[in-house]
């Protein structure tokens, strides 16, 4: 691990003026990787305990699971906050333009290990000065162009359909030692010296949550197997094609929307065509009466979705004959939930007129009943 030379760090801090967090890393290896606990001349490394997140979702892969995937690219912010002991509330005091020293980490890239451990591209440290305490904000997938709008919030825009979007935050909090507020160098040292946790990561676990709804598309057919009925395309109609994730927001309560995700203005009313990650034509997939999984949409939670299916009879030459398009809706009175997967079961019936039906099965249990696909009148 790399550590600062105290003299060099002090000189750099003086030279940096108010930007106390901008300090060059000096190559000066030490034999004891935890020497910073007692040696106040050494900087305190920013570390995270193993992360908590469901497995990331891909077009054809799972969304369920309990462990962090290996090698996930994260973006992480560490932003200054103040704590009011009378109200027991936190106030974000960071401001990107007016108070740059309140920004410790700004969209820093990090990668997860198989056990969920979060590793920066290079070791990051708390400022030697304890003037500020910080809260952490993280998101997936990382982009090097996180959008800063005005001076008091960060947001990132993602394309919807197949990109999973996750968010985590860890607020600073007051320890049981008077006068020490986390997270800063003094707080981390105190926690470690008093064996608050057995490891060196000092209660900085980031618990990620999914911000989108998964619609897993399953197709089965009641037709005779000799008919070779197949799906060509599946389209999600009139939906939002992009979403803004507000990573961190320092505006007052009531206007603060940290962690919220919203449709990007101007991106609604679009169509998203289902893909397995490489192709949007499923004509080469043979269907059965027990159901065949095609892929899944990853979209903003809503009360209702309109899905259009184009299908026909496979002619053996790579094309479909008698191609028909039918659309229908799936809805829930209480709305579809973020972080839940719904199995949308589409049945192709060869009896005229061809009817599509679907029911939803919750990925996460709740107290709602199944919903039926309602085909449009042809």
C-alpha positions in Angstrom: 0.0 0.0 0.0 1.2 3.5 -0.8 1.5 6.1 2.0 2.1 9.8 2.2 5.3 11.3 3.6 4.0 13.5 6.3 6.4 16.4 5.5 5.7 16.2 1.8 1.9 15.9 2.4 2.0 19.0 4.7 3.8 21.0 2.1 1.4 19.9 -0.6 -1.5 20.8 1.6 -0.2 24.3 2.1 0.5 24.6 -1.6 -3.0 23.4 -2.5 -4.6 26.2 -0.4 -8.2 25.3 0.4 -8.2 22.1 -1.7 -7.1 19.9 1.3 -8.1 16.7 -0.4 -5.9 17.1 -3.4 -2.6 15.5 -2.3 -0.1 13.7 -4.4 0.6 10.0 -3.5 4.2 9.4 -2.6 5.8 6.0 -3.0 7.0 5.2 0.5 6.1 1.6 1.4 5.7 0.7 5.0 5.9 -2.8 6.5 2.8 -2.3 8.7 -0.2 -1.6 6.6 -2.2 -0.4 9.7 0.4 1.9 11.0 -1.9 4.8 10.3 -4.1 3.8 13.2 -1.6 5.1 15.8 0.7 7.3 13.6 -1.1 10.6 13.1 1.5 11.6 10.5 0.1 9.0 8.1 -3.0 9.5 6.0 -6.0 7.2 6.5 -7.0 5.1 3.5 -10.6 5.1 2.3 -11.8 1.5 2.5 -15.1 -0.3 2.1 -16.4 -3.5 3.6 -17.8 -6.1 1.2 -20.7 -4.6 -0.7 -24.2 -5.9 -0.7 -26.1 -6.1 -4.0 -28.2 -8.4 -6.1 -26.5 -9.8 -9.2 -26.5 -7.4 -12.0 -29.1 -8.0 -14.7 -28.2 -8.6 -18.4 -30.5 -9.0 -21.4 -30.4 -12.8 -21.2 -29.0 -13.3 -17.8 -30.4 -13.4 -14.2 -31.4 -10.5 -12.1 -31.8 -12.5 -8.9 -28.9 -13.5 -6.6 -27.3 -12.4 -3.4 -23.7 -11.7 -4.2 -21.9 -8.9 -5.9 -20.6 -9.8 -9.4 -16.9 -9.8 -10.0 -15.4 -6.8 -11.9 -18.3 -4.4 -11.8 -17.4 -0.8 -12.6 -18.7 1.6 -10.0 -18.7 5.4 -9.8 -18.2 6.8 -6.2 -18.6 10.2 -4.7 -17.6 11.3 -1.2 -19.2 14.7 -0.3 -19.0 16.8 2.9 -21.9 16.9 5.3 -22.6 18.5 8.7 -24.6 17.0 11.6 -26.9 18.9 13.8 -27.0 17.3 17.3 -30.2 19.1 18.3 -32.2 17.9 15.3 -30.2 14.7 14.7 -30.2 15.6 11.0 -27.5 15.9 8.4 -27.0 18.8 6.1 -25.1 18.5 2.9 -22.5 21.3 2.7 -20.7 20.4 -0.5 -20.8 22.7 -3.5 -18.9 21.8 -6.6 -18.3 25.3 -7.8 -18.1 27.5 -4.7 -16.5 25.0 -2.2 -14.4 22.5 -4.1 -12.6 21.4 -0.9 -15.9 19.8 0.2 -15.6 17.3 -2.6 -13.4 14.4 -1.5 -14.3 11.9 -4.3 -16.0 13.0 -7.5 -17.0 10.1 -9.7 -14.0 8.1 -8.8 -13.8 4.8 -10.7 -13.8 1.6 -8.6 -14.1 -2.1 -9.4 -15.6 -4.9 -7.3 -13.9 -8.2 -6.5 -15.6 -11.5 -6.3 -16.3 -11.1 -2.6 -17.8 -7.7 -3.1 -14.8 -5.8 -2.0 -14.6 -2.3 -3.7 -11.2 -1.4 -5.0 -10.2 2.0 -6.4 -7.9 2.4 -9.4 -5.4 3.7 -6.8 -5.5 4.0 -3.1 -7.6 7.0 -1.9 -7.1 8.8 1.4 -9.1 11.0 3.8 -7.6 14.5 4.2 -5.1 14.8 7.1 -7.2 17.7 8.2 -10.5 16.7 9.9 -12.3 19.9 8.9 -15.0 18.0 7.0 -16.9 14.7 7.4 -18.2 12.9 4.4 -21.0 10.7 3.1 -20.6 8.3 0.2 -22.7 7.8 -2.9 -22.2 5.1 -5.5 -23.8 3.9 -8.7 -23.5 1.3 -11.4 -22.7 1.2 -14.3 -19.8 3.7 -14.2 -19.5 6.3 -16.8 -16.6 8.8 -17.1 -19.0 11.6 -18.0 -21.2 11.8 -15.0 -23.3 15.0 -15.6 -22.9 17.8 -13.2 -25.9 20.2 -13.5 -25.5 23.7 -11.9 -23.6 23.4 -8.7 -25.6 21.4 -6.2 -26.4 18.0 -7.7 -24.9 15.2 -9.8 -26.9 13.1 -12.2 -26.1 10.4 -14.7 -28.2 9.6 -17.8 -28.6 6.0 -19.0 -30.2 4.3 -22.0 -33.0 2.0 -20.9 -33.9 -1.5 -22.1 -30.9 -3.6 -21.2 -28.7 -1.6 -18.8 -29.1 -2.4 -15.1 -28.9 0.7 -12.9 -28.0 0.4 -9.2 -27.5 2.9 -6.4 -26.0 2.9 -2.9 -25.3 5.6 -0.2 -23.7 5.6 3.2 -24.4 8.6 5.4 -21.9 9.9 7.9 -23.1 9.4 11.5 -22.1 10.4 15.0 -20.1 7.8 17.0 -20.5 7.2 20.7 -17.4 9.2 21.3 -18.3 12.9 21.8 -17.0 15.3 19.3 -16.1 12.7 16.6 -18.3 12.6 13.5 -17.7 10.1 10.6 -16.5 9.7 8.1 -13.1 11.4 8.4 -9.6 10.4 9.4 -10.1 11.0 13.1 -13.3 9.0 13.2 -11.9 6.0 11.3 -8.8 5.9 13.6 -11.0 6.0 16.7 -13.3 3.2 15.3 -10.3 1.0 14.5 -8.4 1.6 17.8 -11.5 0.8 19.8 -12.2 -2.4 17.9 -15.6 -1.1 16.8 -15.3 -3.7 14.0 -12.9 -6.5 13.6 -11.7 -5.6 10.2 -10.1 -2.3 8.9 -13.1 -1.3 6.8 -14.8 0.4 9.6 -18.5 0.1 8.8 -18.5 1.7 5.3 -20.5 -1.0 3.6 -22.4 0.2 0.5 -25.8 -1.6 0.1 -26.8 -1.4 -3.5 -30.4 -1.5 -4.7 -31.8 -2.0 -8.2 -33.6 1.1 -9.6 -35.3 -0.6 -12.5 -38.1 -3.2 -13.1 -37.3 -6.4 -15.0 -39.9 -7.8 -17.4 -38.8 -11.3 -18.3 -40.4 -12.4 -21.5 -41.5 -16.0 -21.7 -43.3 -17.4 -24.8 -45.2 -20.7 -25.2 -47.5 -22.0 -27.8 -50.6 -24.2 -27.8 -50.1 -25.0 -31.5 -49.2 -28.4 -32.8 -45.4 -28.8 -32.8 -45.5 -29.5 -36.5 -46.8 -26.0 -37.2 -43.5 -24.5 -36.0 -45.0 -21.2 -34.7 -42.3 -18.8 -33.7 -41.8 -15.2 -32.4 -40.0 -12.7 -34.6 -39.8 -9.6 -32.5 -41.1 -8.3 -29.1 -41.4 -4.5 -28.6 -42.1 -2.5 -25.5 -44.3 0.4 -26.8 -44.5 4.1 -25.7 -42.0 4.0 -22.9 -39.1 6.0 -21.6 -35.9 5.4 -23.6 -33.6 7.2 -21.1 -33.5 7.8 -17.4 -31.7 10.2 -15.1 -30.2 8.8 -11.9 -29.7 11.6 -9.3 -26.6 10.3 -7.5 -26.3 13.1 -5.0 -28.2 16.3 -4.3 -27.4 19.1 -1.8 -30.6 21.0 -2.3 -32.9 21.4 0.8 -35.2 18.6 2.0 -38.2 18.5 -0.2 -36.1 19.4 -3.3 -33.4 16.9 -2.6 -33.8 13.8 -4.8 -30.6 11.8 -4.1 -31.0 8.2 -5.2 -34.1 8.9 -7.3 -34.4 7.9 -10.9 -36.7 9.7 -13.4 -37.4 9.6 -17.1 -35.2 11.9 -19.1 -37.3 14.8 -20.5 -38.0 14.2 -24.2 -37.3 10.4 -24.0 -40.8 9.2 -23.3 -43.2 7.7 -25.9 -40.4 5.6 -27.5 -40.3 2.0 -28.5 -37.7 -0.5 -27.2 -37.2 -3.7 -29.2 -36.3 -6.9 -27.2 -32.8 -8.2 -27.7 -30.8 -11.2 -26.4 -27.7 -9.0 -26.3 -26.8 -9.5 -30.0 -30.0 -9.9 -32.0 -33.6 -8.7 -32.0 -35.0 -11.5 -34.2 -36.0 -14.6 -32.4 -37.2 -16.6 -35.4 -34.5 -19.2 -35.0 -35.7 -20.1 -31.4 -38.1 -23.1 -31.3 -41.0 -22.6 -28.9 -42.7 -25.2 -26.7 -45.9 -25.5 -24.7 -43.8 -25.3 -21.5 -42.4 -21.8 -22.2 -39.3 -20.4 -23.7 -37.4 -17.5 -22.2 -36.4 -15.0 -24.8 -34.8 -12.1 -22.8 -35.8 -9.3 -20.4 -36.5 -5.6 -20.5 -35.0 -3.3 -17.8 -37.3 -0.3 -17.5 -38.6 2.4 -15.2 -41.3 1.2 -12.7 -44.8 2.0 -14.1 -48.4 0.9 -13.6 -48.8 -0.5 -17.1 -46.7 -1.6 -20.0 -47.8 -2.1 -23.7 -46.0 -5.0 -25.4 -46.2 -5.8 -29.2 -45.4 -9.3 -30.5 -44.7 -10.1 -34.2 -44.9 -13.9 -35.0 -45.5 -16.4 -37.7 -44.8 -19.9 -39.0 -41.2 -20.8 -39.6 -40.8 -22.0 -43.2 -37.4 -23.7 -42.7 -35.5 -21.1 -44.8 -34.8 -18.7 -42.0 -38.0 -16.7 -42.5 -41.6 -16.6 -41.1 -44.7 -17.0 -43.2 -48.1 -15.4 -42.3 -46.5 -12.8 -40.1 -48.9 -11.2 -37.6 -48.5 -8.4 -35.1 -50.6 -8.2 -31.9 -50.2 -5.8 -29.0 -51.5 -5.9 -25.5 -51.0 -4.5 -22.0 -49.9 -5.8 -18.6 -50.8 -3.8 -15.6 -50.9 -3.7 -11.8 -53.1 -1.4 -9.8 -50.3 -0.9 -7.2 -47.7 -0.5 -9.9 -44.6 -2.5 -10.9 -41.8 -2.3 -8.3 -38.1 -1.5 -8.8 -35.8 -4.4 -7.9 -38.5 -6.9 -8.9 -38.7 -9.2 -11.9 -42.0 -10.1 -13.5 -42.4 -13.1 -15.7 -44.5 -12.0 -18.6 -45.9 -15.2 -20.1 -47.1 -14.8 -23.7 -49.1 -17.7 -25.2 -49.4 -18.1 -29.0 -52.6 -19.9 -29.9 -53.0 -21.2 -33.4 -56.8 -21.2 -33.1 -58.3 -18.2 -35.0 -58.2 -15.5 -34.1 -54.8 -15.8 -32.5 -54.9 -14.6 -29.0 -52.0 -13.6 -26.7 -52.3 -14.0 -23.0 -49.9 -13.3 -20.2 -49.7 -13.4 -16.4 -47.2 -11.9 -14.1 -45.3 -13.9 -11.5 -43.5 -11.8 -8.9 -39.7 -12.1 -8.5 -40.2 -10.7 -5.0 -43.3 -11.7 -3.2 -45.9 -9.1 -2.3 -49.6 -9.1 -1.5 -50.8 -8.4 -5.1 -52.5 -10.8 -7.4 -51.4 -12.0 -10.8 -52.3 -9.8 -13.7 -53.5 -10.9 -17.2 -52.3 -9.6 -20.5 -55.2 -7.9 -22.3 -54.8 -8.2 -26.1 -55.9 -5.3 -28.3 -58.9 -5.8 -30.6 -57.8 -6.7 -34.1 
